[in-house]
């Protein structure tokens, strides 16, 4: 029994070393960005900036302004959609 365990240890160590090495290589690899994802991220930044301005105008004009709230809701839905695509 001990001989069998002793013989199996090098195999187990090699397997773990290989998995660690492959995971390190995956981490160190540069991500490949497509043009579409770059455009989506620019669109996300634009929508975020619009939402910030809308929240500021909502505070200035009053918290009960329905048109601004609708626009904010629409922008949030658009952000969720863009986030799912990436």
PDB file of N, CA, C and O in Angstrom:
ATOM      1  N   UNK A   1       0.828  -1.192   0.000  1.00  0.00           N
ATOM      2  CA  UNK A   1       0.000   0.000   0.000  1.00  0.00           C
ATOM      3  C   UNK A   1       0.875   1.259   0.000  1.00  0.00           C
ATOM      4  O   UNK A   1       0.639   2.184  -0.778  1.00  0.00           O
ATOM      5  N   UNK A   2       1.883   1.288   0.876  1.00  0.00           N
ATOM      6  CA  UNK A   2       2.763   2.450   0.939  1.00  0.00           C
ATOM      7  C   UNK A   2       3.571   2.609  -0.340  1.00  0.00           C
ATOM      8  O   UNK A   2       3.837   3.731  -0.771  1.00  0.00           O
ATOM      9  N   UNK A   3       3.960   1.503  -0.945  1.00  0.00           N
ATOM     10  CA  UNK A   3       4.703   1.580  -2.210  1.00  0.00           C
ATOM     11  C   UNK A   3       3.851   2.211  -3.307  1.00  0.00           C
ATOM     12  O   UNK A   3       4.338   3.013  -4.104  1.00  0.00           O
ATOM     13  N   UNK A   4       2.584   1.842  -3.333  1.00  0.00           N
ATOM     14  CA  UNK A   4       1.683   2.390  -4.344  1.00  0.00           C
ATOM     15  C   UNK A   4       1.521   3.897  -4.153  1.00  0.00           C
ATOM     16  O   UNK A   4       1.569   4.656  -5.121  1.00  0.00           O
ATOM     17  N   UNK A   5       1.330   4.328  -2.911  1.00  0.00           N
ATOM     18  CA  UNK A   5       1.198   5.762  -2.616  1.00  0.00           C
ATOM     19  C   UNK A   5       2.494   6.483  -2.965  1.00  0.00           C
ATOM     20  O   UNK A   5       2.470   7.567  -3.547  1.00  0.00           O
ATOM     21  N   UNK A   6       3.621   5.879  -2.610  1.00  0.00           N
ATOM     22  CA  UNK A   6       4.924   6.481  -2.889  1.00  0.00           C
ATOM     23  C   UNK A   6       5.156   6.640  -4.394  1.00  0.00           C
ATOM     24  O   UNK A   6       5.749   7.629  -4.824  1.00  0.00           O
ATOM     25  N   UNK A   7       4.703   5.697  -5.179  1.00  0.00           N
ATOM     26  CA  UNK A   7       4.859   5.773  -6.635  1.00  0.00           C
ATOM     27  C   UNK A   7       3.918   6.803  -7.258  1.00  0.00           C
ATOM     28  O   UNK A   7       4.243   7.386  -8.293  1.00  0.00           O
ATOM     29  N   UNK A   8       2.768   7.034  -6.650  1.00  0.00           N
ATOM     30  CA  UNK A   8       1.773   7.954  -7.210  1.00  0.00           C
ATOM     31  C   UNK A   8       2.077   9.422  -6.889  1.00  0.00           C
ATOM     32  O   UNK A   8       1.594  10.305  -7.598  1.00  0.00           O
ATOM     33  N   UNK A   9       2.846   9.704  -5.866  1.00  0.00           N
ATOM     34  CA  UNK A   9       3.113  11.093  -5.455  1.00  0.00           C
ATOM     35  C   UNK A   9       3.766  11.916  -6.558  1.00  0.00           C
ATOM     36  O   UNK A   9       3.312  13.036  -6.793  1.00  0.00           O
ATOM     37  N   UNK A  10       4.797  11.444  -7.249  1.00  0.00           N
ATOM     38  CA  UNK A  10       5.384  12.263  -8.314  1.00  0.00           C
ATOM     39  C   UNK A  10       4.386  12.607  -9.417  1.00  0.00           C
ATOM     40  O   UNK A  10       4.423  13.713  -9.957  1.00  0.00           O
ATOM     41  N   UNK A  11       3.498  11.679  -9.759  1.00  0.00           N
ATOM     42  CA  UNK A  11       2.495  11.954 -10.784  1.00  0.00           C
ATOM     43  C   UNK A  11       1.557  13.071 -10.337  1.00  0.00           C
ATOM     44  O   UNK A  11       1.225  13.964 -11.117  1.00  0.00           O
ATOM     45  N   UNK A  12       1.136  13.013  -9.090  1.00  0.00           N
ATOM     46  CA  UNK A  12       0.226  14.029  -8.560  1.00  0.00           C
ATOM     47  C   UNK A  12       0.908  15.388  -8.536  1.00  0.00           C
ATOM     48  O   UNK A  12       0.303  16.396  -8.901  1.00  0.00           O
ATOM     49  N   UNK A  13       2.163  15.418  -8.107  1.00  0.00           N
ATOM     50  CA  UNK A  13       2.895  16.682  -8.065  1.00  0.00           C
ATOM     51  C   UNK A  13       3.079  17.262  -9.463  1.00  0.00           C
ATOM     52  O   UNK A  13       2.974  18.474  -9.649  1.00  0.00           O
ATOM     53  N   UNK A  14       3.352  16.410 -10.442  1.00  0.00           N
ATOM     54  CA  UNK A  14       3.497  16.881 -11.820  1.00  0.00           C
ATOM     55  C   UNK A  14       2.188  17.460 -12.351  1.00  0.00           C
ATOM     56  O   UNK A  14       2.181  18.497 -13.013  1.00  0.00           O
ATOM     57  N   UNK A  15       1.090  16.785 -12.055  1.00  0.00           N
ATOM     58  CA  UNK A  15      -0.208  17.275 -12.522  1.00  0.00           C
ATOM     59  C   UNK A  15      -0.525  18.640 -11.919  1.00  0.00           C
ATOM     60  O   UNK A  15      -0.979  19.541 -12.624  1.00  0.00           O
ATOM     61  N   UNK A  16      -0.287  18.795 -10.620  1.00  0.00           N
ATOM     62  CA  UNK A  16      -0.581  20.086  -9.990  1.00  0.00           C
ATOM     63  C   UNK A  16       0.342  21.175 -10.516  1.00  0.00           C
ATOM     64  O   UNK A  16      -0.086  22.312 -10.711  1.00  0.00           O
ATOM     65  N   UNK A  17       1.607  20.834 -10.749  1.00  0.00           N
ATOM     66  CA  UNK A  17       2.538  21.824 -11.296  1.00  0.00           C
ATOM     67  C   UNK A  17       2.102  22.257 -12.691  1.00  0.00           C
ATOM     68  O   UNK A  17       2.195  23.437 -13.030  1.00  0.00           O
ATOM     69  N   UNK A  18       1.633  21.323 -13.495  1.00  0.00           N
ATOM     70  CA  UNK A  18       1.171  21.664 -14.846  1.00  0.00           C
ATOM     71  C   UNK A  18      -0.076  22.539 -14.806  1.00  0.00           C
ATOM     72  O   UNK A  18      -0.197  23.487 -15.582  1.00  0.00           O
ATOM     73  N   UNK A  19      -0.991  22.230 -13.916  1.00  0.00           N
ATOM     74  CA  UNK A  19      -2.206  23.052 -13.832  1.00  0.00           C
ATOM     75  C   UNK A  19      -1.882  24.455 -13.347  1.00  0.00           C
ATOM     76  O   UNK A  19      -2.460  25.428 -13.833  1.00  0.00           O
ATOM     77  N   UNK A  20      -0.963  24.571 -12.394  1.00  0.00           N
ATOM     78  CA  UNK A  20      -0.554  25.894 -11.915  1.00  0.00           C
ATOM     79  C   UNK A  20       0.118  26.675 -13.033  1.00  0.00           C
ATOM     80  O   UNK A  20      -0.148  27.863 -13.213  1.00  0.00           O
ATOM     81  N   UNK A  21       0.980  26.015 -13.777  1.00  0.00           N
ATOM     82  CA  UNK A  21       1.679  26.675 -14.875  1.00  0.00           C
ATOM     83  C   UNK A  21       0.703  27.141 -15.957  1.00  0.00           C
ATOM     84  O   UNK A  21       0.831  28.252 -16.471  1.00  0.00           O
ATOM     85  N   UNK A  22      -0.256  26.309 -16.298  1.00  0.00           N
ATOM     86  CA  UNK A  22      -1.218  26.701 -17.335  1.00  0.00           C
ATOM     87  C   UNK A  22      -2.103  27.847 -16.856  1.00  0.00           C
ATOM     88  O   UNK A  22      -2.442  28.730 -17.643  1.00  0.00           O
ATOM     89  N   UNK A  23      -2.480  27.847 -15.582  1.00  0.00           N
ATOM     90  CA  UNK A  23      -3.301  28.952 -15.079  1.00  0.00           C
ATOM     91  C   UNK A  23      -2.499  30.249 -15.025  1.00  0.00           C
ATOM     92  O   UNK A  23      -3.050  31.322 -15.269  1.00  0.00           O
ATOM     93  N   UNK A  24      -1.207  30.167 -14.712  1.00  0.00           N
ATOM     94  CA  UNK A  24      -0.360  31.365 -14.730  1.00  0.00           C
ATOM     95  C   UNK A  24      -0.252  31.933 -16.139  1.00  0.00           C
ATOM     96  O   UNK A  24      -0.305  33.148 -16.329  1.00  0.00           O
ATOM     97  N   UNK A  25      -0.100  31.058 -17.123  1.00  0.00           N
ATOM     98  CA  UNK A  25      -0.011  31.519 -18.510  1.00  0.00           C
ATOM     99  C   UNK A  25      -1.306  32.185 -18.959  1.00  0.00           C
ATOM    100  O   UNK A  25      -1.276  33.171 -19.696  1.00  0.00           O
ATOM    101  N   UNK A  26      -2.434  31.654 -18.521  1.00  0.00           N
ATOM    102  CA  UNK A  26      -3.720  32.261 -18.873  1.00  0.00           C
ATOM    103  C   UNK A  26      -3.853  33.647 -18.261  1.00  0.00           C
ATOM    104  O   UNK A  26      -4.391  34.558 -18.890  1.00  0.00           O
ATOM    105  N   UNK A  27      -3.367  33.807 -17.038  1.00  0.00           N
ATOM    106  CA  UNK A  27      -3.454  35.103 -16.360  1.00  0.00           C
ATOM    107  C   UNK A  27      -2.545  36.119 -17.033  1.00  0.00           C
ATOM    108  O   UNK A  27      -2.924  37.279 -17.195  1.00  0.00           O
ATOM    109  N   UNK A  28      -1.352  35.696 -17.425  1.00  0.00           N
ATOM    110  CA  UNK A  28      -0.375  36.614 -17.998  1.00  0.00           C
ATOM    111  C   UNK A  28      -0.675  36.992 -19.445  1.00  0.00           C
ATOM    112  O   UNK A  28      -0.129  37.970 -19.956  1.00  0.00           O
ATOM    113  N   UNK A  29      -1.534  36.227 -20.105  1.00  0.00           N
ATOM    114  CA  UNK A  29      -1.881  36.522 -21.491  1.00  0.00           C
ATOM    115  C   UNK A  29      -2.607  37.854 -21.592  1.00  0.00           C
ATOM    116  O   UNK A  29      -3.444  38.179 -20.751  1.00  0.00           O
ATOM    117  N   UNK A  30      -2.286  38.613 -22.611  1.00  0.00           N
ATOM    118  CA  UNK A  30      -2.975  39.880 -22.820  1.00  0.00           C
ATOM    119  C   UNK A  30      -4.357  39.599 -23.394  1.00  0.00           C
ATOM    120  O   UNK A  30      -4.495  38.770 -24.294  1.00  0.00           O
ATOM    121  N   UNK A  31      -5.378  40.277 -22.886  1.00  0.00           N
ATOM    122  CA  UNK A  31      -6.712  40.038 -23.429  1.00  0.00           C
ATOM    123  C   UNK A  31      -6.838  40.603 -24.838  1.00  0.00           C
ATOM    124  O   UNK A  31      -6.292  41.662 -25.150  1.00  0.00           O
ATOM    125  N   UNK A  32      -7.555  39.891 -25.667  1.00  0.00           N
ATOM    126  CA  UNK A  32      -7.780  40.342 -27.037  1.00  0.00           C
ATOM    127  C   UNK A  32      -9.073  41.145 -27.069  1.00  0.00           C
ATOM    128  O   UNK A  32     -10.146  40.616 -26.781  1.00  0.00           O
ATOM    129  N   UNK A  33      -8.969  42.411 -27.416  1.00  0.00           N
ATOM    130  CA  UNK A  33     -10.144  43.264 -27.479  1.00  0.00           C
ATOM    131  C   UNK A  33     -10.546  43.460 -28.928  1.00  0.00           C
ATOM    132  O   UNK A  33      -9.718  43.768 -29.785  1.00  0.00           O
ATOM    133  N   UNK A  34     -11.805  43.278 -29.181  1.00  0.00           N
ATOM    134  CA  UNK A  34     -12.293  43.529 -30.527  1.00  0.00           C
ATOM    135  C   UNK A  34     -12.764  44.980 -30.620  1.00  0.00           C
ATOM    136  O   UNK A  34     -12.941  45.653 -29.604  1.00  0.00           O
ATOM    137  N   UNK A  35     -12.960  45.438 -31.822  1.00  0.00           N
ATOM    138  CA  UNK A  35     -13.420  46.813 -32.028  1.00  0.00           C
ATOM    139  C   UNK A  35     -14.809  46.990 -31.441  1.00  0.00           C
ATOM    140  O   UNK A  35     -15.118  48.048 -30.892  1.00  0.00           O
ATOM    141  N   UNK A  36     -15.654  45.964 -31.550  1.00  0.00           N
ATOM    142  CA  UNK A  36     -17.013  46.065 -31.027  1.00  0.00           C
ATOM    143  C   UNK A  36     -17.003  46.298 -29.526  1.00  0.00           C
ATOM    144  O   UNK A  36     -17.729  47.160 -29.030  1.00  0.00           O
ATOM    145  N   UNK A  37     -16.191  45.544 -28.797  1.00  0.00           N
ATOM    146  CA  UNK A  37     -16.143  45.720 -27.346  1.00  0.00           C
ATOM    147  C   UNK A  37     -15.614  47.099 -26.989  1.00  0.00           C
ATOM    148  O   UNK A  37     -16.061  47.704 -26.014  1.00  0.00           O
ATOM    149  N   UNK A  38     -14.669  47.597 -27.768  1.00  0.00           N
ATOM    150  CA  UNK A  38     -14.149  48.934 -27.514  1.00  0.00           C
ATOM    151  C   UNK A  38     -15.248  49.968 -27.699  1.00  0.00           C
ATOM    152  O   UNK A  38     -15.354  50.911 -26.916  1.00  0.00           O
ATOM    153  N   UNK A  39     -16.065  49.797 -28.732  1.00  0.00           N
ATOM    154  CA  UNK A  39     -17.172  50.719 -28.959  1.00  0.00           C
ATOM    155  C   UNK A  39     -18.209  50.626 -27.847  1.00  0.00           C
ATOM    156  O   UNK A  39     -18.739  51.646 -27.406  1.00  0.00           O
ATOM    157  N   UNK A  40     -18.503  49.400 -27.385  1.00  0.00           N
ATOM    158  CA  UNK A  40     -19.459  49.245 -26.300  1.00  0.00           C
ATOM    159  C   UNK A  40     -18.959  49.941 -25.042  1.00  0.00           C
ATOM    160  O   UNK A  40     -19.736  50.593 -24.343  1.00  0.00           O
ATOM    161  N   UNK A  41     -17.684  49.810 -24.752  1.00  0.00           N
ATOM    162  CA  UNK A  41     -17.170  50.424 -23.533  1.00  0.00           C
ATOM    163  C   UNK A  41     -17.240  51.943 -23.628  1.00  0.00           C
ATOM    164  O   UNK A  41     -17.509  52.608 -22.628  1.00  0.00           O
ATOM    165  N   UNK A  42     -17.001  52.508 -24.820  1.00  0.00           N
ATOM    166  CA  UNK A  42     -17.162  53.952 -24.986  1.00  0.00           C
ATOM    167  C   UNK A  42     -18.610  54.361 -24.788  1.00  0.00           C
ATOM    168  O   UNK A  42     -18.897  55.402 -24.197  1.00  0.00           O
ATOM    169  N   UNK A  43     -19.516  53.539 -25.284  1.00  0.00           N
ATOM    170  CA  UNK A  43     -20.936  53.837 -25.123  1.00  0.00           C
ATOM    171  C   UNK A  43     -21.339  53.749 -23.655  1.00  0.00           C
ATOM    172  O   UNK A  43     -22.154  54.541 -23.183  1.00  0.00           O
ATOM    173  N   UNK A  44     -20.775  52.796 -22.941  1.00  0.00           N
ATOM    174  CA  UNK A  44     -21.065  52.665 -21.512  1.00  0.00           C
ATOM    175  C   UNK A  44     -20.607  53.908 -20.765  1.00  0.00           C
ATOM    176  O   UNK A  44     -21.327  54.414 -19.904  1.00  0.00           O
ATOM    177  N   UNK A  45     -19.428  54.401 -21.083  1.00  0.00           N
ATOM    178  CA  UNK A  45     -18.908  55.608 -20.429  1.00  0.00           C
ATOM    179  C   UNK A  45     -19.807  56.799 -20.731  1.00  0.00           C
ATOM    180  O   UNK A  45     -20.096  57.599 -19.841  1.00  0.00           O
ATOM    181  N   UNK A  46     -20.249  56.923 -21.976  1.00  0.00           N
ATOM    182  CA  UNK A  46     -21.135  58.029 -22.346  1.00  0.00           C
ATOM    183  C   UNK A  46     -22.455  57.968 -21.585  1.00  0.00           C
ATOM    184  O   UNK A  46     -22.937  58.986 -21.088  1.00  0.00           O
ATOM    185  N   UNK A  47     -23.035  56.784 -21.497  1.00  0.00           N
ATOM    186  CA  UNK A  47     -24.309  56.646 -20.784  1.00  0.00           C
ATOM    187  C   UNK A  47     -24.123  56.932 -19.302  1.00  0.00           C
ATOM    188  O   UNK A  47     -24.988  57.547 -18.679  1.00  0.00           O
ATOM    189  N   UNK A  48     -23.016  56.498 -18.735  1.00  0.00           N
ATOM    190  CA  UNK A  48     -22.743  56.795 -17.321  1.00  0.00           C
ATOM    191  C   UNK A  48     -22.644  58.294 -17.085  1.00  0.00           C
ATOM    192  O   UNK A  48     -23.193  58.809 -16.111  1.00  0.00           O
ATOM    193  N   UNK A  49     -21.951  58.991 -17.967  1.00  0.00           N
ATOM    194  CA  UNK A  49     -21.831  60.446 -17.823  1.00  0.00           C
ATOM    195  C   UNK A  49     -23.186  61.131 -17.964  1.00  0.00           C
ATOM    196  O   UNK A  49     -23.479  62.083 -17.239  1.00  0.00           O
ATOM    197  N   UNK A  50     -24.014  60.653 -18.893  1.00  0.00           N
ATOM    198  CA  UNK A  50     -25.359  61.216 -19.043  1.00  0.00           C
ATOM    199  C   UNK A  50     -26.177  61.012 -17.776  1.00  0.00           C
ATOM    200  O   UNK A  50     -26.893  61.911 -17.334  1.00  0.00           O
ATOM    201  N   UNK A  51     -26.063  59.812 -17.192  1.00  0.00           N
ATOM    202  CA  UNK A  51     -26.813  59.531 -15.966  1.00  0.00           C
ATOM    203  C   UNK A  51     -26.372  60.436 -14.822  1.00  0.00           C
ATOM    204  O   UNK A  51     -27.207  60.895 -14.042  1.00  0.00           O
ATOM    205  N   UNK A  52     -25.085  60.696 -14.713  1.00  0.00           N
ATOM    206  CA  UNK A  52     -24.606  61.603 -13.664  1.00  0.00           C
ATOM    207  C   UNK A  52     -25.216  62.986 -13.824  1.00  0.00           C
ATOM    208  O   UNK A  52     -25.652  63.599 -12.850  1.00  0.00           O
ATOM    209  N   UNK A  53     -25.243  63.473 -15.063  1.00  0.00           N
ATOM    210  CA  UNK A  53     -25.844  64.785 -15.316  1.00  0.00           C
ATOM    211  C   UNK A  53     -27.341  64.770 -15.034  1.00  0.00           C
ATOM    212  O   UNK A  53     -27.884  65.740 -14.505  1.00  0.00           O
ATOM    213  N   UNK A  54     -28.006  63.680 -15.383  1.00  0.00           N
ATOM    214  CA  UNK A  54     -29.443  63.585 -15.125  1.00  0.00           C
ATOM    215  C   UNK A  54     -29.743  63.579 -13.629  1.00  0.00           C
ATOM    216  O   UNK A  54     -30.703  64.209 -13.187  1.00  0.00           O
ATOM    217  N   UNK A  55     -28.933  62.875 -12.854  1.00  0.00           N
ATOM    218  CA  UNK A  55     -29.139  62.870 -11.405  1.00  0.00           C
ATOM    219  C   UNK A  55     -28.944  64.267 -10.816  1.00  0.00           C
ATOM    220  O   UNK A  55     -29.688  64.681  -9.926  1.00  0.00           O
ATOM    221  N   UNK A  56     -27.942  64.987 -11.317  1.00  0.00           N
ATOM    222  CA  UNK A  56     -27.728  66.357 -10.834  1.00  0.00           C
ATOM    223  C   UNK A  56     -28.910  67.247 -11.184  1.00  0.00           C
ATOM    224  O   UNK A  56     -29.357  68.036 -10.353  1.00  0.00           O
ATOM    225  N   UNK A  57     -29.422  67.128 -12.409  1.00  0.00           N
ATOM    226  CA  UNK A  57     -30.566  67.949 -12.808  1.00  0.00           C
ATOM    227  C   UNK A  57     -31.824  67.531 -12.058  1.00  0.00           C
ATOM    228  O   UNK A  57     -32.699  68.361 -11.811  1.00  0.00           O
ATOM    229  N   UNK A  58     -31.925  66.262 -11.695  1.00  0.00           N
ATOM    230  CA  UNK A  58     -33.073  65.796 -10.918  1.00  0.00           C
ATOM    231  C   UNK A  58     -33.090  66.445  -9.543  1.00  0.00           C
ATOM    232  O   UNK A  58     -34.152  66.808  -9.039  1.00  0.00           O
ATOM    233  N   UNK A  59     -31.927  66.592  -8.940  1.00  0.00           N
ATOM    234  CA  UNK A  59     -31.849  67.238  -7.623  1.00  0.00           C
ATOM    235  C   UNK A  59     -32.189  68.721  -7.742  1.00  0.00           C
ATOM    236  O   UNK A  59     -32.864  69.276  -6.875  1.00  0.00           O
ATOM    237  N   UNK A  60     -31.723  69.360  -8.811  1.00  0.00           N
ATOM    238  CA  UNK A  60     -31.966  70.796  -8.990  1.00  0.00           C
ATOM    239  C   UNK A  60     -33.436  71.065  -9.305  1.00  0.00           C
ATOM    240  O   UNK A  60     -34.034  71.971  -8.724  1.00  0.00           O
ATOM    241  N   UNK A  61     -34.020  70.295 -10.213  1.00  0.00           N
ATOM    242  CA  UNK A  61     -35.394  70.544 -10.653  1.00  0.00           C
ATOM    243  C   UNK A  61     -36.435  69.962  -9.716  1.00  0.00           C
ATOM    244  O   UNK A  61     -37.611  70.314  -9.813  1.00  0.00           O
ATOM    245  N   UNK A  62     -36.044  69.106  -8.839  1.00  0.00           N
ATOM    246  CA  UNK A  62     -36.986  68.474  -7.920  1.00  0.00           C
ATOM    247  C   UNK A  62     -37.024  66.981  -8.158  1.00  0.00           C
ATOM    248  O   UNK A  62     -36.848  66.511  -9.282  1.00  0.00           O
ATOM    249  N   UNK A  63     -37.254  66.249  -7.099  1.00  0.00           N
ATOM    250  CA  UNK A  63     -37.187  64.794  -7.171  1.00  0.00           C
ATOM    251  C   UNK A  63     -38.407  64.165  -7.829  1.00  0.00           C
ATOM    252  O   UNK A  63     -38.428  62.954  -8.048  1.00  0.00           O
ATOM    253  N   UNK A  64     -39.421  64.961  -8.148  1.00  0.00           N
ATOM    254  CA  UNK A  64     -40.652  64.403  -8.697  1.00  0.00           C
ATOM    255  C   UNK A  64     -40.787  64.640 -10.194  1.00  0.00           C
ATOM    256  O   UNK A  64     -41.894  64.564 -10.726  1.00  0.00           O
ATOM    257  N   UNK A  65     -39.705  64.922 -10.875  1.00  0.00           N
ATOM    258  CA  UNK A  65     -39.723  65.166 -12.311  1.00  0.00           C
ATOM    259  C   UNK A  65     -39.728  63.816 -13.039  1.00  0.00           C
ATOM    260  O   UNK A  65     -38.721  63.108 -13.067  1.00  0.00           O
ATOM    261  N   UNK A  66     -40.888  63.473 -13.629  1.00  0.00           N
ATOM    262  CA  UNK A  66     -41.057  62.144 -14.230  1.00  0.00           C
ATOM    263  C   UNK A  66     -40.257  61.946 -15.509  1.00  0.00           C
ATOM    264  O   UNK A  66     -39.784  60.841 -15.771  1.00  0.00           O
ATOM    265  N   UNK A  67     -40.098  62.988 -16.306  1.00  0.00           N
ATOM    266  CA  UNK A  67     -39.383  62.818 -17.574  1.00  0.00           C
ATOM    267  C   UNK A  67     -37.913  62.467 -17.339  1.00  0.00           C
ATOM    268  O   UNK A  67     -37.342  61.649 -18.059  1.00  0.00           O
ATOM    269  N   UNK A  68     -37.312  63.083 -16.340  1.00  0.00           N
ATOM    270  CA  UNK A  68     -35.909  62.768 -16.030  1.00  0.00           C
ATOM    271  C   UNK A  68     -35.795  61.351 -15.475  1.00  0.00           C
ATOM    272  O   UNK A  68     -34.853  60.627 -15.798  1.00  0.00           O
ATOM    273  N   UNK A  69     -36.758  60.958 -14.638  1.00  0.00           N
ATOM    274  CA  UNK A  69     -36.737  59.602 -14.081  1.00  0.00           C
ATOM    275  C   UNK A  69     -36.872  58.548 -15.180  1.00  0.00           C
ATOM    276  O   UNK A  69     -36.210  57.512 -15.139  1.00  0.00           O
ATOM    277  N   UNK A  70     -37.738  58.823 -16.167  1.00  0.00           N
ATOM    278  CA  UNK A  70     -37.902  57.882 -17.281  1.00  0.00           C
ATOM    279  C   UNK A  70     -36.607  57.746 -18.075  1.00  0.00           C
ATOM    280  O   UNK A  70     -36.219  56.647 -18.472  1.00  0.00           O
ATOM    281  N   UNK A  71     -35.955  58.866 -18.298  1.00  0.00           N
ATOM    282  CA  UNK A  71     -34.701  58.833 -19.053  1.00  0.00           C
ATOM    283  C   UNK A  71     -33.617  58.062 -18.293  1.00  0.00           C
ATOM    284  O   UNK A  71     -32.841  57.319 -18.894  1.00  0.00           O
ATOM    285  N   UNK A  72     -33.567  58.244 -16.978  1.00  0.00           N
ATOM    286  CA  UNK A  72     -32.595  57.513 -16.154  1.00  0.00           C
ATOM    287  C   UNK A  72     -32.879  56.013 -16.220  1.00  0.00           C
ATOM    288  O   UNK A  72     -31.955  55.213 -16.366  1.00  0.00           O
ATOM    289  N   UNK A  73     -34.159  55.628 -16.112  1.00  0.00           N
ATOM    290  CA  UNK A  73     -34.522  54.212 -16.194  1.00  0.00           C
ATOM    291  C   UNK A  73     -34.123  53.616 -17.543  1.00  0.00           C
ATOM    292  O   UNK A  73     -33.596  52.506 -17.619  1.00  0.00           O
ATOM    293  N   UNK A  74     -34.384  54.376 -18.600  1.00  0.00           N
ATOM    294  CA  UNK A  74     -34.024  53.910 -19.945  1.00  0.00           C
ATOM    295  C   UNK A  74     -32.506  53.713 -20.060  1.00  0.00           C
ATOM    296  O   UNK A  74     -32.048  52.723 -20.630  1.00  0.00           O
ATOM    297  N   UNK A  75     -31.743  54.643 -19.525  1.00  0.00           N
ATOM    298  CA  UNK A  75     -30.278  54.530 -19.576  1.00  0.00           C
ATOM    299  C   UNK A  75     -29.785  53.332 -18.774  1.00  0.00           C
ATOM    300  O   UNK A  75     -28.840  52.657 -19.185  1.00  0.00           O
ATOM    301  N   UNK A  76     -30.417  53.062 -17.632  1.00  0.00           N
ATOM    302  CA  UNK A  76     -30.016  51.909 -16.821  1.00  0.00           C
ATOM    303  C   UNK A  76     -30.269  50.602 -17.572  1.00  0.00           C
ATOM    304  O   UNK A  76     -29.448  49.686 -17.526  1.00  0.00           O
ATOM    305  N   UNK A  77     -31.413  50.520 -18.266  1.00  0.00           N
ATOM    306  CA  UNK A  77     -31.705  49.321 -19.056  1.00  0.00           C
ATOM    307  C   UNK A  77     -30.683  49.151 -20.176  1.00  0.00           C
ATOM    308  O   UNK A  77     -30.241  48.039 -20.464  1.00  0.00           O
ATOM    309  N   UNK A  78     -30.317  50.253 -20.795  1.00  0.00           N
ATOM    310  CA  UNK A  78     -29.328  50.208 -21.875  1.00  0.00           C
ATOM    311  C   UNK A  78     -27.964  49.739 -21.340  1.00  0.00           C
ATOM    312  O   UNK A  78     -27.267  48.963 -21.995  1.00  0.00           O
ATOM    313  N   UNK A  79     -27.594  50.218 -20.144  1.00  0.00           N
ATOM    314  CA  UNK A  79     -26.330  49.785 -19.534  1.00  0.00           C
ATOM    315  C   UNK A  79     -26.333  48.285 -19.260  1.00  0.00           C
ATOM    316  O   UNK A  79     -25.339  47.602 -19.512  1.00  0.00           O
ATOM    317  N   UNK A  80     -27.455  47.770 -18.741  1.00  0.00           N
ATOM    318  CA  UNK A  80     -27.541  46.331 -18.477  1.00  0.00           C
ATOM    319  C   UNK A  80     -27.382  45.537 -19.767  1.00  0.00           C
ATOM    320  O   UNK A  80     -26.693  44.518 -19.802  1.00  0.00           O
ATOM    321  N   UNK A  81     -28.025  46.015 -20.822  1.00  0.00           N
ATOM    322  CA  UNK A  81     -27.939  45.335 -22.118  1.00  0.00           C
ATOM    323  C   UNK A  81     -26.495  45.323 -22.637  1.00  0.00           C
ATOM    324  O   UNK A  81     -26.012  44.299 -23.119  1.00  0.00           O
ATOM    325  N   UNK A  82     -25.823  46.454 -22.534  1.00  0.00           N
ATOM    326  CA  UNK A  82     -24.437  46.533 -23.006  1.00  0.00           C
ATOM    327  C   UNK A  82     -23.509  45.668 -22.164  1.00  0.00           C
ATOM    328  O   UNK A  82     -22.575  45.060 -22.687  1.00  0.00           O
ATOM    329  N   UNK A  83     -23.767  45.612 -20.858  1.00  0.00           N
ATOM    330  CA  UNK A  83     -22.925  44.800 -19.976  1.00  0.00           C
ATOM    331  C   UNK A  83     -23.083  43.315 -20.296  1.00  0.00           C
ATOM    332  O   UNK A  83     -22.116  42.557 -20.209  1.00  0.00           O
ATOM    333  N   UNK A  84     -24.292  42.895 -20.667  1.00  0.00           N
ATOM    334  CA  UNK A  84     -24.507  41.488 -21.020  1.00  0.00           C
ATOM    335  C   UNK A  84     -23.795  41.122 -22.310  1.00  0.00           C
ATOM    336  O   UNK A  84     -23.354  39.985 -22.475  1.00  0.00           O
ATOM    337  N   UNK A  85     -23.680  42.074 -23.224  1.00  0.00           N
ATOM    338  CA  UNK A  85     -23.045  41.790 -24.505  1.00  0.00           C
ATOM    339  C   UNK A  85     -21.547  41.591 -24.366  1.00  0.00           C
ATOM    340  O   UNK A  85     -20.948  40.881 -25.173  1.00  0.00           O
ATOM    341  N   UNK A  86     -20.933  42.193 -23.372  1.00  0.00           N
ATOM    342  CA  UNK A  86     -19.482  42.042 -23.194  1.00  0.00           C
ATOM    343  C   UNK A  86     -19.234  40.787 -22.499  1.00  0.00           C
ATOM    344  O   UNK A  86     -18.081  40.444 -22.237  1.00  0.00           O
TER     345      UNK A  86
END
